[in-house]
Amino acid sequence: MFGRPAPAELYHFSDRLALKESVQAIELRELTKDFPLMERGRYLRAVDGLTLRIPENSVFGLLGPNGSGKSTTIRMLLGLSEPSRGEIRIFGASPQEAEARRRVGYLPDAPYYHKFLTGRELLRFFGKLLGMSRSELERRAEELLAQFGLADAMDRKLGAYSKGMLQRLGFAQALLGDPDILVLDEPTAGVDPVGAAEVGDFVRGLREQGKTVLLCSHLLTQVQDLCDAVGIMNKGRLLASGSIDELLGVGGDARFAIEGLTGSELGEVARFAQEKGGDLVPLGQNLEDLFRSLVSKDDQRGGEA
């Protein structure tokens, strides 16, 4: 239903070492956003010193519980909100520059479209905002509507579209200007398992085409399968970032099993690890386990403070 773009060479992301020196599609440097509160001189810090580097031709998962600062980060990346401090670069340019914004496509978590428009009319509207020529816009709109299984419904009013059809139309809208970066905010929200699997296949196809994808999702099993790297946020701060293998210790020498010790002896080992700044992590940990552990520990530290 979603179709697959033509394959291209793939380079995997790693925070410590990239397989190839690549251009940074997105760079966030000490990004901070404060919102003033009613009380004079007080503010809410929604994003706190966030630093990330996302190479082109990669899929990066930005994860965090509700209220962690993901949406605020996305708004600043899209140029919809100014950071209080810090810097954002899209292929080296500011998101306030029109050319940088043209290189980014965005699918919000709950897109709203005027129900009196047809699918074709909606894409015409967005295409005009992008400054596309009439001939290019008509060709691209029909191509995308067909790719997403909406060819027979392109002249139907959106009020008659199902939720799944509107979601596919959202993907078509995000791809209309053939952007280099796709920001997908909860693309599987409210989608059934078949639709979620189709979204996963489509994201893989984008990477094979050479696109860069910033994905926000609560489906951590799918994120682990799709993403080259992830960043985990809580309360506006970045708790961890890196490739999936790095974060889970796959193929490294930092994780091992201990056998033959009593419960009290294992407790001594755990205390020793904590004194050295480490922790005992169960083997076979997945991304969901790591996410819960990091967020839970960060919440506990906040409560103790």
C-alpha positions in Angstrom: 0.0 0.0 0.0 2.8 2.5 0.9 5.1 1.3 -1.8 8.9 1.4 -1.6 11.4 3.9 -3.0 14.3 2.7 -5.1 17.2 1.3 -2.9 20.4 3.2 -2.4 23.6 2.6 -0.5 23.1 2.6 3.3 25.5 3.9 6.1 24.7 3.1 9.7 24.9 5.7 12.4 27.0 5.5 15.5 27.6 8.3 18.1 31.2 7.1 18.6 32.2 6.0 15.1 30.5 6.3 11.7 31.3 3.7 9.1 31.7 6.6 6.7 32.4 10.3 7.3 29.0 11.7 6.5 27.2 15.0 6.3 25.2 15.9 9.4 21.6 16.3 8.3 20.6 17.6 11.8 22.7 19.1 14.5 21.4 20.4 17.8 23.9 22.1 20.0 23.0 22.9 23.7 19.4 23.5 22.6 17.4 25.0 25.4 13.8 26.3 25.5 12.2 28.1 28.4 8.6 29.1 28.7 7.7 32.0 31.1 5.3 31.2 33.9 2.7 33.5 35.4 4.9 34.2 38.4 7.3 36.9 37.6 10.9 35.7 36.9 9.9 32.0 36.8 10.0 29.8 33.8 9.4 26.2 32.7 12.4 24.6 31.0 10.9 22.3 28.3 14.3 21.4 26.7 17.5 21.6 28.6 20.9 21.7 26.8 20.0 19.1 24.1 22.9 18.1 21.9 22.4 15.6 19.0 24.1 14.9 15.7 22.1 12.9 13.1 23.9 12.0 9.9 22.1 12.0 6.5 20.7 8.6 5.3 19.9 7.4 8.7 16.8 6.7 10.9 17.0 8.3 14.3 14.4 7.6 17.0 13.7 10.5 19.5 12.1 8.8 22.4 10.7 10.0 25.7 7.5 9.9 27.9 4.8 12.5 27.3 6.1 15.9 28.4 9.7 15.0 27.9 10.3 17.8 25.4 10.1 15.9 22.1 7.4 18.1 20.6 9.1 21.3 21.6 12.3 20.1 20.1 10.5 19.3 16.8 8.9 22.7 16.7 12.3 24.4 17.1 13.7 22.1 14.4 10.9 23.1 12.0 11.5 26.8 12.7 8.1 27.2 14.4 9.6 28.2 17.7 12.8 30.0 18.6 15.2 28.4 21.1 16.0 30.3 24.3 19.6 29.2 23.8 21.6 26.9 21.6 21.8 26.3 17.9 20.0 24.2 15.3 21.5 23.3 11.9 19.8 21.5 9.0 22.6 20.5 6.6 24.6 23.4 8.1 21.8 26.0 7.7 19.4 27.6 10.2 15.8 26.4 10.1 14.8 30.0 9.8 16.2 30.0 6.3 13.6 29.1 3.6 16.0 26.8 1.8 16.6 24.7 4.9 12.9 24.4 5.6 12.3 23.2 2.0 14.5 20.2 2.8 12.3 19.0 5.6 8.9 17.2 5.4 6.7 16.9 8.5 4.0 14.5 9.5 2.4 15.7 12.8 1.0 13.2 15.3 -2.6 14.4 14.8 -2.8 16.1 11.4 -6.0 18.1 10.8 -7.2 18.8 7.2 -10.2 20.7 6.0 -12.9 18.1 5.3 -14.3 20.1 2.4 -11.1 19.6 0.4 -10.4 16.5 -1.7 -7.1 14.6 -1.5 -5.9 16.2 -4.7 -6.9 19.7 -3.6 -5.1 19.3 -0.3 -1.8 18.4 -2.0 -2.3 21.3 -4.4 -2.7 23.6 -1.4 0.5 22.4 0.2 2.3 22.4 -3.1 1.5 26.0 -3.7 2.9 26.8 -0.2 6.1 25.1 -1.3 6.3 27.2 -4.5 6.0 24.2 -6.8 5.1 24.8 -10.5 1.6 23.7 -11.6 2.9 20.9 -13.9 5.3 19.6 -11.3 2.6 19.7 -8.6 0.0 17.8 -10.6 2.5 15.1 -11.5 3.8 14.8 -8.0 0.4 14.8 -6.4 -1.0 12.0 -8.7 2.2 10.0 -8.2 2.1 10.1 -4.4 -1.7 9.5 -4.2 -1.2 6.4 -6.3 1.8 5.3 -4.2 -0.2 5.5 -1.0 -3.2 3.7 -2.4 -5.4 6.8 -2.8 -5.7 7.0 -6.6 -9.4 6.1 -6.6 -10.1 8.5 -3.8 -8.1 11.6 -4.9 -11.2 13.5 -5.9 -13.2 12.4 -2.9 -13.9 14.9 0.0 -11.7 14.3 3.0 -14.8 14.1 5.2 -15.3 10.6 3.6 -11.8 9.4 4.3 -11.1 6.8 6.9 -8.5 7.4 9.6 -6.1 5.1 7.8 -6.6 7.0 4.5 -6.0 10.3 6.3 -2.8 8.9 7.7 -1.6 7.8 4.2 -2.6 11.2 2.9 -0.4 12.7 5.6 2.6 10.8 4.3 1.9 12.0 0.8 1.8 15.6 2.1 5.1 15.2 3.9 6.8 13.9 0.8 5.3 16.3 -1.6 8.4 18.5 -2.0 10.7 15.5 -2.1 12.5 16.6 1.1 15.8 15.2 2.3 14.6 14.9 5.9 11.3 13.4 7.1 10.1 14.2 10.7 7.5 11.6 11.6 5.7 12.3 14.9 3.9 9.2 16.1 3.2 8.0 12.6 1.6 4.8 13.9 -0.7 6.4 16.5 -4.2 4.9 16.1 -3.1 2.6 13.3 -3.8 -1.1 13.4 -1.0 -3.7 13.4 -1.1 -4.1 9.7 -0.9 -0.4 9.2 2.0 -0.1 11.7 3.9 -2.8 9.7 3.3 -0.9 6.5 4.7 2.3 8.1 7.8 0.4 9.1 8.3 -0.9 5.6 7.9 2.6 4.3 10.4 4.1 6.7 12.9 1.4 5.6 12.2 2.4 2.0 12.9 6.1 2.8 16.3 5.1 4.2 17.1 3.0 1.1 16.3 6.1 -1.0 18.8 8.1 0.9 16.5 10.1 3.1 17.1 11.0 6.8 14.2 10.2 9.1 13.6 11.6 12.6 11.0 9.3 14.2 9.1 9.8 17.4 7.2 6.7 18.5 6.0 4.9 21.6 6.2 1.5 19.7 9.7 0.8 21.1 9.9 -2.7 19.6 9.4 -1.2 16.1 11.9 1.6 16.9 14.5 -0.9 17.9 13.9 -2.7 14.6 13.9 0.4 12.4 16.3 2.9 13.8 20.1 3.1 13.4 20.3 5.2 16.6 18.1 6.7 19.3 18.1 9.5 21.8 16.1 9.0 25.1 14.8 12.2 26.7 13.1 12.9 30.0 12.1 16.3 31.5 13.8 18.1 28.7 17.2 16.4 29.1 18.9 13.8 27.0 19.5 10.7 29.2 21.3 8.5 26.5 22.0 8.5 22.8 23.8 6.2 20.4 23.3 3.3 18.1 21.0 0.5 19.2 23.9 -1.9 19.6 25.9 0.6 21.6 23.1 1.3 24.0 22.2 -2.4 24.5 25.8 -3.5 24.6 25.4 -5.9 21.7 28.8 -7.1 20.5 30.7 -5.2 23.2 32.8 -6.4 26.2 31.1 -4.4 28.9 28.3 -6.9 29.7 28.8 -10.3 31.2 27.1 -12.9 33.3 28.1 -13.8 36.9 27.5 -17.3 38.2 28.1 -19.1 41.4 27.5 -16.2 43.9 25.0 -16.1 46.7 22.4 -13.3 47.0 24.5 -11.3 49.5 27.6 -11.7 47.3 25.7 -10.4 44.3 24.6 -7.5 46.4 28.3 -6.7 47.1 29.1 -6.8 43.4 26.1 -4.5 42.6 27.3 -2.0 45.3 30.8 -2.1 43.9 29.6 -1.4 40.4 27.5 1.5 41.7 30.4 3.0 43.6 32.4 3.0 40.3 29.5 4.7 38.5 28.2 1.6 36.8 25.2 -0.7 37.2 24.3 -4.4 36.8 22.2 -4.8 33.6 20.4 -8.0 32.9 21.6 -9.8 29.7 19.1 -9.7 26.9 17.8 -6.2 27.7 15.8 -4.7 24.9 15.1 -1.0 24.1 11.9 -1.0 26.0 13.6 -2.3 29.2 16.4 0.3 28.8 13.9 3.1 28.2 11.9 2.2 31.4 15.0 1.8 33.5 16.6 5.2 32.4 13.4 7.2 32.8 12.5 5.5 36.2 16.0 6.2 37.6 15.8 9.8 36.3 12.4 10.3 37.9 13.7 8.9 41.2 16.7 11.3 41.2 14.3 14.2 40.6 12.2 13.1 43.5 15.2 12.8 45.8 16.3 16.3 44.8 
